[in-house]
């Protein structure tokens, strides 16, 4: 047992009062932190290991401070003496990203429910930004303010890891001149709010309710889903528009522009309402309108900053670190860039930067031609359910297949008449299997095994992995397990996940 494992198990024992029975590594996406799910019986928590003590201190301080102000964040259970490890509340496996992705996979599109979820998130964001503006930002990491230095870092990220890596032509001095103009314009507005910094759907958890992805662990119960907010260790004092820009113009969100405008208007209303600026006095009404106009104009400048920072990240992760799946996001970011160039305020005079960006949106990069620069076959994980009575599934990729897991040892809903007309995707069957500890234990082992392969497949640039779940009829247990694994992979890895229920099809 290594020292980190020993420390985490000791923390768990002190918190839970019992020894840890299950110790499962979790994916960390683009983070250098290591995450694990520790559990014993009904006790479950998420453990983190991070060598960056200053980042940990920021997370610890923000977790306690946000909770004190009524913000739904994970409860902090325990922290190691060396501040490298900590335990926090297990909020399950369903991020808002995976929840919305599953809806898109079902062909539901951007419906009224999705619109309502986004409005709820934006209402919460406005509350967080205004209610937490008085925190002690000396804890902020790596600096207390999103100031000119921090913005310059983001812009340089774009310059060195996108423009230069993709050989986009530019005049360095003219570009720097426009950078300073853009920075001065943005910082002329209000920059005194709590700025989350990485406010996006992967950092929002959907907890409880009947519509969550089935099978997650949670200490939170209730009829309706609640939204919880995580990964705020990069927060600092800054402009509130940045967070709204991060959410609404995320490359993979693909929000229709008309709906973006509706959501932006909702957010602005919430933000100014939370600051108690709304008034009936005519002079103050006029002043309020001018504030809203200025606030909205700068919003698009922060959208631009956020897109350029993301493009720098895609270039760095894709071309420099050779992580192919980041390349696939570049055309989506450029599509957002094309929209934003039409909305930047006229008084923002950045002619050379505009020219460089126009060059990008009209280049081959905008139509996914980056495949000629770097092989970018994103890993596809095919997840199948099937009946052993009807034979093993075929592999159509030419790679020979992958894992086959036997679900026939698990409790079988098919033995009971009330479940025979349902499948593992139906609520009654889901509830039946969720109550069985053996099912959770089985899936924890499956997830750990498959996660190890997925990480290596991505690292080695493999293109395909097949995972199959078999049971007697291919109707209940195998279907449920396939859906659970799919939700886990979508939430923790940047890979394509395709689910096929062979007998149901």
C-alpha positions in Angstrom: 0.0 0.0 0.0 1.6 3.4 -1.0 1.7 6.3 1.4 -1.2 8.2 -0.3 -3.5 5.2 -0.1 -2.6 4.8 3.6 -3.3 8.5 4.3 -6.7 8.4 2.5 -7.8 5.2 4.2 -6.8 6.7 7.6 -8.7 9.9 6.9 -11.7 7.7 5.8 -11.6 5.7 9.0 -11.5 8.8 11.2 -14.4 10.4 9.3 -16.6 7.4 8.8 -15.8 5.4 11.9 -15.2 2.2 9.9 -12.5 0.9 7.5 -12.7 1.7 3.8 -14.1 -1.3 1.9 -14.0 0.1 -1.7 -11.2 2.2 -3.1 -11.8 3.2 -6.7 -9.8 5.6 -8.8 -11.7 8.3 -10.8 -10.8 10.2 -13.9 -9.5 13.7 -13.4 -10.0 15.1 -17.0 -7.4 17.8 -17.5 -6.4 18.1 -13.9 -3.2 17.0 -12.2 -5.1 16.1 -9.1 -5.9 12.4 -8.4 -9.4 11.5 -7.4 -10.8 8.4 -5.7 -14.2 7.1 -4.4 -13.9 5.6 -1.0 -16.8 3.7 0.5 -17.9 1.3 3.2 -21.6 0.4 3.4 -23.7 3.5 3.2 -20.7 5.8 3.8 -19.1 7.2 0.6 -16.8 10.2 -0.1 -14.6 11.6 -2.8 -10.9 11.8 -1.9 -8.4 14.1 -3.6 -4.6 14.0 -3.7 -2.7 17.1 -4.9 0.9 18.1 -4.4 0.1 21.7 -5.0 -0.5 22.9 -1.4 -1.5 26.4 -2.4 -4.2 25.2 -4.7 -5.5 22.9 -1.9 -5.5 25.7 0.6 -7.6 27.8 -1.9 -10.1 24.9 -2.3 -10.4 24.3 1.4 -11.0 28.0 2.2 -13.5 28.5 -0.6 -15.4 25.3 0.3 -15.9 26.4 3.9 -16.7 30.1 2.9 -19.1 29.3 0.1 -21.0 26.8 2.4 -21.3 29.4 5.1 -23.0 31.7 2.6 -25.5 29.1 1.6 -24.0 28.0 -1.7 -24.4 24.4 -2.6 -20.8 23.0 -2.7 -19.5 19.6 -1.5 -19.0 19.4 2.3 -15.4 19.1 3.3 -15.0 16.1 5.6 -11.3 15.8 6.4 -7.9 17.2 5.5 -4.6 15.5 6.0 -1.9 17.2 8.2 0.3 17.8 5.2 -2.6 19.5 3.3 -2.0 17.2 0.3 -5.1 15.0 0.7 -8.7 15.7 1.6 -12.1 14.1 1.7 -15.2 15.7 0.4 -18.9 14.9 -0.1 -19.8 12.3 -2.8 -22.2 14.0 -5.0 -22.5 11.1 -7.4 -21.5 10.7 -11.0 -23.9 13.0 -12.9 -22.5 16.3 -14.0 -24.7 18.7 -15.9 -22.5 18.0 -18.9 -23.2 14.3 -18.8 -26.9 14.8 -18.1 -27.3 17.2 -21.1 -25.2 15.0 -23.3 -27.4 12.0 -22.5 -30.4 14.1 -23.5 -28.8 15.0 -26.8 -28.0 11.4 -27.4 -31.7 10.7 -27.0 -32.5 13.3 -29.6 -34.2 15.7 -27.2 -32.3 18.8 -28.3 -32.3 22.1 -26.4 -35.8 21.7 -24.9 -37.7 23.6 -22.2 -36.2 21.5 -19.5 -32.7 22.3 -20.6 -33.5 26.0 -20.9 -34.9 25.9 -17.3 -31.7 24.2 -16.1 -29.5 26.8 -17.6 -31.6 29.6 -16.2 -31.3 28.0 -12.7 -27.5 27.7 -13.1 -27.3 31.4 -14.2 -29.4 32.5 -11.3 -27.1 30.6 -8.9 -24.1 32.1 -10.6 -25.3 35.6 -10.0 -25.9 34.8 -6.4 -22.5 33.3 -5.9 -20.8 36.2 -7.6 -22.5 38.9 -5.5 -22.8 37.0 -2.2 -19.2 36.0 -2.1 -17.5 39.2 -3.3 -16.2 39.9 0.3 -14.1 36.7 0.6 -10.4 36.9 1.5 -8.8 36.6 -1.9 -5.4 36.3 -0.4 -6.2 32.6 -0.5 -6.7 32.8 -4.3 -4.5 30.8 -6.5 -2.3 31.6 -8.4 -3.2 35.3 -7.8 -5.9 37.3 -6.0 -7.3 39.2 -9.0 -8.1 38.5 -12.6 -6.1 41.6 -13.5 -4.0 42.7 -16.4 -1.3 40.2 -15.6 -3.8 37.3 -15.5 -5.5 38.4 -18.8 -2.1 38.7 -20.4 -1.3 35.2 -19.4 -4.4 33.9 -21.1 -3.7 35.9 -24.3 -0.1 34.7 -24.4 -1.4 31.2 -24.0 -3.4 31.8 -27.2 -0.4 33.4 -29.0 2.2 30.7 -28.2 0.1 27.6 -28.2 -2.4 28.3 -30.9 -1.1 31.0 -33.3 2.5 29.8 -33.3 1.8 26.0 -33.2 -0.7 26.3 -36.1 1.5 28.8 -38.0 -1.1 31.5 -38.1 0.6 34.7 -39.4 0.7 37.8 -37.2 2.7 40.9 -36.4 3.9 40.5 -32.8 4.1 44.1 -31.9 0.7 45.0 -33.4 -0.8 42.0 -31.7 0.6 43.1 -28.3 -0.7 46.7 -28.9 -4.2 45.3 -29.4 -3.8 43.0 -26.4 -3.2 46.0 -24.2 -6.2 47.9 -25.7 -8.4 44.9 -25.0 -7.1 44.5 -21.4 -7.7 48.3 -20.7 -11.2 48.1 -22.1 -12.2 45.1 -20.0 -10.7 46.3 -16.7 -12.5 49.7 -17.0 -15.6 47.9 -15.8 -16.5 46.5 -12.4 -14.0 43.7 -11.4 -14.9 43.3 -7.7 -17.1 40.1 -7.9 -16.3 36.5 -7.0 -15.0 35.1 -10.3 -15.4 31.3 -10.4 -12.9 31.1 -13.3 -13.9 27.7 -14.6 -17.6 27.9 -14.6 -18.8 25.2 -17.0 -21.2 22.2 -17.0 -18.5 19.6 -16.1 -18.2 21.5 -12.8 -21.9 21.4 -11.9 -23.4 18.3 -10.3 -27.0 17.1 -10.7 -27.9 15.5 -7.4 -31.1 13.6 -6.4 -34.4 13.8 -8.1 -35.9 11.3 -10.6 -34.1 12.6 -13.6 -30.5 12.1 -12.6 -28.4 9.5 -14.5 -29.2 6.3 -12.6 -27.0 4.7 -10.1 -25.1 7.5 -8.5 -24.1 7.5 -4.9 -25.3 10.5 -2.9 -25.9 11.6 0.6 -28.4 14.1 -0.7 -32.0 13.0 -1.2 -35.1 14.7 -2.4 -37.8 14.5 -5.0 -36.3 17.2 -7.2 -32.8 17.4 -8.6 -30.5 20.0 -7.0 -27.4 21.6 -8.6 -24.1 21.6 -6.7 -20.9 23.4 -7.7 -17.4 22.0 -7.6 -13.8 22.8 -8.8 -13.7 26.4 -7.8 -10.1 26.4 -6.5 -9.1 28.8 -9.3 -11.6 31.5 -8.2 -10.4 35.0 -7.6 -11.8 38.6 -7.6 -12.7 39.7 -11.1 -15.4 40.6 -13.6 -18.6 38.6 -13.4 -19.0 38.5 -17.1 -16.2 36.0 -17.5 -18.1 33.2 -15.8 -21.2 33.7 -17.8 -19.1 33.7 -20.9 -17.5 30.4 -19.9 -20.9 28.8 -19.5 -22.8 30.2 -22.5 -19.9 30.0 -25.0 -18.4 26.6 -24.0 -17.3 25.0 -27.3 -19.1 21.7 -26.6 -22.4 23.2 -25.3 -23.6 24.1 -28.8 -26.3 26.4 -27.4 -28.3 28.1 -30.3 -27.5 31.7 -30.5 -31.1 32.9 -30.0 -31.2 30.9 -26.7 -27.9 32.3 -25.7 -29.3 35.8 -26.0 -32.3 34.8 -23.8 -30.1 33.3 -21.2 -27.8 36.3 -21.2 -30.7 38.6 -20.6 -31.9 36.4 -17.7 -28.4 36.4 -16.2 -28.0 40.2 -16.4 -31.4 40.6 -14.7 -30.4 38.2 -11.9 -27.0 39.8 -11.4 -28.4 43.4 -11.0 -31.4 42.2 -9.0 -29.0 40.4 -6.5 -27.2 43.7 -6.1 -30.4 45.5 -5.3 -29.9 48.0 -8.1 -33.4 47.7 -9.5 -35.4 50.9 -8.5 -38.5 52.9 -9.5 -36.7 56.3 -9.3 -36.4 57.6 -12.9 -32.9 58.9 -12.6 -31.7 55.6 -11.1 -33.6 53.7 -13.8 -31.7 55.5 -16.5 -28.4 54.9 -14.6 -29.3 51.2 -14.2 -30.0 50.9 -18.0 -26.6 52.5 -18.8 -24.9 50.0 -16.4 -26.7 47.1 -18.1 -25.6 48.4 -21.5 -22.0 48.7 -20.4 -22.1 45.4 -18.6 -23.4 43.6 -21.7 -20.9 45.3 -24.1 -18.0 44.1 -22.0 -19.5 40.6 -21.7 -18.6 40.0 -25.4 -15.0 41.1 -24.7 -14.8 38.5 -21.9 -16.3 35.9 -24.3 -13.5 36.7 -26.6 -10.9 36.3 -23.8 -12.5 33.0 -22.8 -12.5 31.6 -26.3 -8.9 32.5 -27.0 -7.8 31.0 -23.7 -9.7 27.8 -24.6 -8.1 27.7 -28.1 -4.7 28.0 -26.5 -5.6 25.1 -24.2 -6.7 23.0 -27.2 -3.4 23.8 -29.0 -1.3 23.0 -26.0 -3.2 19.8 -25.1 -3.6 18.7 -28.7 -0.4 19.5 -30.4 2.1 19.8 -27.6 0.9 17.1 -25.2 -0.4 15.0 -28.1 -3.9 14.5 -26.7 -5.8 14.1 -29.9 -9.3 14.6 -28.6 -8.7 18.3 -27.8 -8.2 18.9 -31.5 -11.8 18.0 -32.2 -12.9 21.0 -30.1 -11.1 23.6 -32.3 -13.8 23.9 -35.0 -16.4 24.3 -32.3 -14.4 27.1 -30.7 -13.9 28.8 -34.0 -17.7 28.7 -34.7 -18.2 30.6 -31.5 -15.4 33.0 -32.4 -17.1 33.7 -35.7 -20.3 34.7 -33.8 -18.5 36.9 -31.3 -16.6 38.8 -33.9 -20.0 40.2 -35.1 -20.9 41.2 -31.6 -17.8 43.0 -30.3 -18.5 46.6 -29.5 -17.4 49.2 -32.1 -15.5 51.3 -29.6 -13.1 48.3 -29.0 -10.4 49.2 -31.5 -8.3 46.1 -32.0 -7.7 46.0 -35.8 -4.8 43.6 -36.0 -6.3 41.1 -33.5 -9.5 41.2 -35.5 -7.6 40.6 -38.7 -5.8 37.6 -37.2 -9.1 36.2 -35.9 -10.8 36.7 -39.3 -8.0 34.8 -40.9 -8.6 31.9 -38.4 -12.4 31.7 -39.0 -11.8 31.6 -42.8 -9.1 29.0 -42.6 -9.1 25.2 -42.8 -8.9 25.1 -39.0 -12.6 26.1 -38.9 -13.7 22.9 -40.8 -11.7 20.3 -38.8 -8.9 20.0 -41.3 -6.5 19.7 -38.3 -6.6 16.0 -39.0 -3.8 16.7 -41.6 -1.7 18.2 -38.9 -2.1 15.6 -36.2 -3.9 12.2 -36.3 -7.0 12.8 -34.2 -9.0 9.6 -34.1 -10.7 10.1 -30.8 -11.1 6.9 -28.9 -14.6 5.4 -29.4 -15.9 3.1 -26.7 -18.6 0.8 -27.9 -20.7 -0.4 -24.9 -23.1 -3.2 -25.6 -25.7 -5.2 -23.7 -26.6 -8.7 -24.9 -28.1 -12.1 -24.1 -25.7 -15.0 -23.6 -28.5 -17.3 -25.0 -28.2 -15.5 -28.3 -24.4 -15.6 -28.6 -21.5 -13.3 -27.9 -21.5 -9.9 -29.6 -19.5 -9.4 -32.8 -16.7 -6.8 -33.1 -17.1 -4.6 -36.2 -14.0 -2.5 -35.7 -11.4 -5.1 -36.7 -9.6 -4.8 -33.4 -10.9 -8.1 -32.0 -13.2 -6.8 -29.3 -12.4 -6.0 -25.6 -14.1 -6.7 -22.3 -17.1 -9.0 -21.7 -18.7 -8.8 -18.3 -21.1 -11.5 -17.0 -24.0 -9.9 -15.1 -25.8 -13.2 -14.5 -24.5 -13.4 -10.9 -26.4 -10.1 -10.0 -29.9 -10.1 -8.6 -32.4 -10.5 -11.5 -35.5 -8.3 -11.8 -36.7 -10.7 -14.6 -37.6 -13.2 -12.0 -40.5 -11.0 -10.9 -43.6 -10.6 -13.0 -43.9 -6.8 -12.3 -40.6 -6.2 -14.1 -40.8 -8.5 -17.1 -42.2 -5.9 -19.5 -39.5 -3.3 -18.6 -35.8 -2.9 -19.3 -32.8 -1.7 -17.4 -33.5 1.8 -18.6 -36.9 2.0 -16.9 -37.3 3.6 -13.5 -38.8 0.6 -11.7 -35.9 -1.7 -12.8 -33.3 1.0 -12.0 -34.7 1.4 -8.5 -34.7 -2.4 -8.0 -31.0 -2.7 -9.0 -29.9 0.5 -7.1 -31.0 -1.2 -3.8 -28.7 -4.1 -4.4 -25.2 -3.6 -2.9 -23.8 -6.4 -5.1 -24.7 -4.3 -8.2 -22.8 -1.3 -7.0 -19.8 -3.4 -6.0 -19.8 -5.1 -9.4 -19.9 -1.8 -11.3 -17.1 -0.2 -9.1 -14.8 -3.0 -10.2 -15.9 -2.7 -13.8 -15.3 1.0 -13.9 -11.9 0.7 -12.3 -10.8 -1.9 -14.9 -12.2 -0.1 -17.9 -10.9 3.3 -16.8 -7.4 1.9 -16.7 -7.7 0.7 -20.3 -9.4 3.9 -21.5 -6.6 6.0 -20.1 -3.9 3.8 -21.8 -5.9 3.6 -25.1 -6.1 7.4 -25.2 -2.4 7.8 -24.3 -1.4 5.3 -27.0 -3.8 6.8 -29.6 -5.9 3.7 -30.0 -9.2 4.3 -31.8 -11.6 1.7 -30.5 -12.5 -0.3 -27.4 -15.5 -2.6 -27.0 -17.1 -3.3 -23.6 -20.0 -5.8 -23.4 -22.4 -6.7 -20.6 -24.2 -10.0 -20.9 -27.1 -11.5 -18.9 -29.7 -14.1 -19.4 -32.1 -12.2 -21.6 -30.2 -9.0 -22.4 -33.1 -7.0 -21.0 -32.5 -5.9 -17.4 -29.1 -6.3 -15.7 -26.9 -5.9 -18.8 -28.8 -2.9 -20.0 -28.6 -1.2 -16.7 -24.8 -1.9 -16.3 -24.2 -0.6 -19.9 -26.0 2.7 -19.2 -24.1 3.1 -15.9 -20.7 2.6 -17.5 -21.6 4.9 -20.4 -22.5 7.7 -17.9 -19.3 7.2 -16.0 -17.0 7.3 -19.1 -18.8 10.4 -20.6 -18.3 12.2 -17.3 -14.7 11.3 -16.8 -13.0 11.0 -20.2 -12.9 12.8 -23.5 -13.9 9.9 -25.7 -16.9 9.0 -27.9 -19.3 6.6 -26.2 -21.7 4.6 -28.2 -24.3 2.4 -26.5 -26.1 -0.4 -28.2 -28.7 -2.7 -26.5 -28.5 -5.6 -29.0 -31.6 -7.5 -27.9 -33.7 -4.4 -27.4 -32.8 -3.1 -30.9 
